Amino acid sequence: MKRIKNLVSVIGCPRSGTSILYMFLSNSEKLWSLYAETPFWPVISPESEVLTAGDATYSGVEQIVKAFCDRAHNYEGNEDEKEIRIVEKQPKTCLAVDYINRAFPGAYFVYITRDGRNVIHSLMDAWHKNPMIGWEPAEIRLELIDGSYAPTWWGPRPPGWQNYTRGRLVDACAMMWVNLVGAASSGLAELYPRQTGGRMCHDVGRVKPICPEKFE
């Protein structure tokens, strides 16, 4: 039976470079990975995807730990190890720093940011290319770049997202960036008040060249 020694969580707003960083870390000989975004963080409320320390129940965390241990693999094929360090990535965990810290004491956070103007432009581009991919609550009608409309919500749902489901796409993207960066920054600042950008992750070991097929 494997146990998780440490969790390394890559956090950041979508389109900030989290995927390439996650791919890089997943190739470390000392880290285990799902080679995909973590699919099993809980959704407590349809109002938003915020997770607090109080949401980290024993039974819920136990299920997440089991899911990680069952699905994670090591790039070097070290399947016999009993204590593993897992790297995970899911943009909505910007809204769950306290939850992850409670569920996985001693977790490391690798926080990546990018100029907000570039992120918003990239978010709009992604939304435009994938207008039918996303969450589908009622009353979504976002105006895309070409004048058409998206009927789904793409990406994390921070508090207040419902106020941006009808209107300009640029406003929804700006709201997403502001809220996710703000939540991640404030959450890390509370955990590590004497450090800038949170706790650093050191010594990930030898890293091989990135192999994108691992993530397909």
C-alpha positions in Angstrom: 0.0 0.0 0.0 1.5 3.3 -1.1 1.3 6.4 1.0 1.8 10.1 0.0 4.9 11.6 1.5 4.4 15.0 0.0 2.0 16.7 -2.5 3.4 19.2 -4.9 0.6 21.4 -6.2 1.1 23.5 -9.3 -1.3 26.4 -9.1 -2.0 29.4 -11.4 -4.7 30.9 -13.6 -5.4 28.9 -16.8 -3.2 30.0 -19.7 -0.4 31.1 -17.4 2.1 28.3 -18.2 0.9 25.8 -15.6 0.6 23.0 -18.1 4.2 23.2 -19.4 5.5 23.5 -15.8 3.5 20.5 -14.7 4.8 18.5 -17.7 8.4 19.4 -16.8 7.9 18.5 -13.1 6.1 15.2 -14.0 9.3 14.1 -15.7 11.3 14.2 -12.5 12.7 10.9 -11.2 11.5 11.9 -7.7 7.9 12.8 -8.4 4.8 10.8 -9.4 2.1 12.2 -11.6 -1.3 11.6 -13.1 0.0 13.1 -16.4 -3.4 15.0 -16.5 -5.2 17.6 -14.6 -6.4 16.3 -11.2 -10.1 15.3 -11.8 -11.2 14.4 -8.3 -11.0 17.6 -6.2 -14.5 18.0 -4.7 -17.1 20.5 -5.7 -18.9 21.6 -2.5 -21.2 24.1 -4.0 -22.5 25.2 -7.5 -22.0 28.8 -6.4 -18.2 28.6 -6.8 -15.3 26.1 -6.7 -13.8 27.6 -3.5 -12.6 24.9 -1.0 -11.8 25.8 2.6 -9.9 24.0 5.3 -13.2 23.1 6.8 -14.2 21.2 3.7 -11.3 18.7 4.1 -13.2 15.9 5.8 -11.5 12.7 6.8 -13.5 10.5 4.5 -13.2 12.9 1.5 -9.4 13.3 1.9 -9.1 9.5 2.3 -10.8 9.0 -1.1 -8.5 11.6 -2.8 -5.4 10.0 -1.3 -6.5 6.6 -2.6 -7.3 8.0 -6.0 -3.8 9.6 -6.3 -2.1 6.4 -5.2 -4.1 4.2 -7.6 -3.6 6.4 -10.6 -0.2 8.1 -10.3 2.9 6.8 -12.1 6.6 7.6 -12.0 8.4 8.6 -15.2 11.2 6.2 -14.3 8.8 3.3 -13.7 9.6 3.1 -10.0 6.3 1.3 -9.2 7.6 -0.5 -6.1 8.1 2.6 -4.0 5.9 2.8 -0.9 6.3 6.5 0.0 5.7 8.8 -3.0 5.8 12.5 -3.7 3.0 13.4 -6.1 2.9 16.5 -8.4 -0.6 17.6 -9.4 -2.1 20.4 -11.4 -5.6 21.8 -11.6 -6.3 25.6 -12.1 -9.2 25.7 -9.7 -6.9 24.9 -6.8 -6.1 28.6 -6.8 -9.3 28.7 -4.9 -8.3 25.8 -2.6 -4.9 26.6 -1.0 -6.3 26.2 2.6 -8.0 23.0 1.7 -4.9 21.4 0.2 -2.8 22.5 3.1 -5.3 20.9 5.5 -5.7 17.7 3.5 -2.0 17.3 2.8 0.0 18.9 5.7 3.4 20.0 4.5 2.3 20.3 0.8 4.4 22.3 -1.5 2.9 24.9 -3.8 4.5 25.9 -7.1 2.7 29.2 -8.0 3.1 30.5 -11.5 1.9 33.9 -12.7 1.8 35.7 -16.0 1.0 39.2 -17.1 -2.8 39.6 -16.8 -3.2 41.2 -20.2 -1.6 38.2 -21.9 -3.6 35.7 -19.8 -6.9 37.4 -20.6 -6.1 37.4 -24.3 -5.2 33.7 -24.2 -8.3 32.9 -22.2 -10.5 34.6 -24.8 -8.7 32.7 -27.6 -9.2 29.3 -25.8 -12.9 30.1 -25.1 -13.4 31.1 -28.8 -11.8 27.9 -30.0 -13.7 25.6 -27.7 -17.1 27.3 -27.2 -19.0 24.1 -26.6 -16.6 22.7 -24.0 -17.3 23.5 -20.4 -19.9 23.6 -17.7 -23.5 24.1 -18.9 -25.7 25.8 -16.3 -28.7 27.8 -17.6 -28.5 31.4 -18.9 -24.9 31.3 -20.3 -24.6 33.6 -23.3 -21.1 35.1 -23.7 -20.2 37.2 -26.7 -17.2 35.8 -28.5 -14.6 37.6 -30.6 -16.4 36.8 -33.9 -19.8 38.0 -32.7 -21.1 34.5 -32.0 -22.0 33.3 -28.5 -20.7 30.6 -26.1 -23.4 28.6 -24.2 -20.9 27.1 -21.7 -18.6 28.3 -19.0 -15.0 27.4 -19.6 -12.5 27.2 -16.7 -12.8 27.6 -12.9 -15.8 29.2 -11.3 -14.6 31.8 -8.7 -17.1 33.6 -6.4 -19.3 35.9 -8.4 -18.9 34.1 -11.7 -22.7 34.1 -12.2 -22.6 37.8 -12.7 -20.6 37.4 -15.9 -22.5 34.7 -17.7 -24.2 37.1 -20.1 -22.2 39.9 -21.6 -18.7 40.4 -22.9 -16.2 37.6 -22.9 -13.4 39.9 -22.0 -15.1 40.9 -18.8 -15.6 37.2 -17.8 -11.9 36.5 -18.5 -10.7 39.5 -16.6 -12.8 38.5 -13.6 -11.4 35.0 -13.7 -7.8 36.2 -13.7 -8.3 38.7 -11.0 -10.1 36.3 -8.7 -7.8 33.3 -9.2 -4.6 35.3 -8.8 -6.0 37.1 -5.8 -7.2 33.9 -4.1 -3.9 32.1 -4.7 -1.7 35.0 -3.6 -3.7 35.7 -0.4 -3.9 32.0 0.5 -0.2 31.5 0.1 0.5 34.8 2.0 -1.5 33.5 5.0 0.3 30.2 5.0 3.8 31.6 4.5 3.7 35.3 5.6 7.6 35.6 5.6 8.1 34.2 2.1 7.3 35.7 -1.3 5.3 33.5 -3.6 4.8 30.7 -1.1 6.9 27.7 -0.2 9.6 26.8 -2.7 9.9 23.3 -4.0 13.6 22.1 -4.1 15.4 19.1 -5.3 13.0 17.5 -7.7 15.8 15.3 -9.0 17.0 14.5 -12.5 14.5 15.6 -15.2 14.3 14.1 -18.6 13.2 16.0 -21.8 9.5 16.6 -21.9 7.5 13.9 -23.8 4.1 15.4 -24.7 2.7 11.9 -25.6 2.7 11.1 -21.9 -0.1 13.7 -21.5 -2.2 12.6 -24.5 
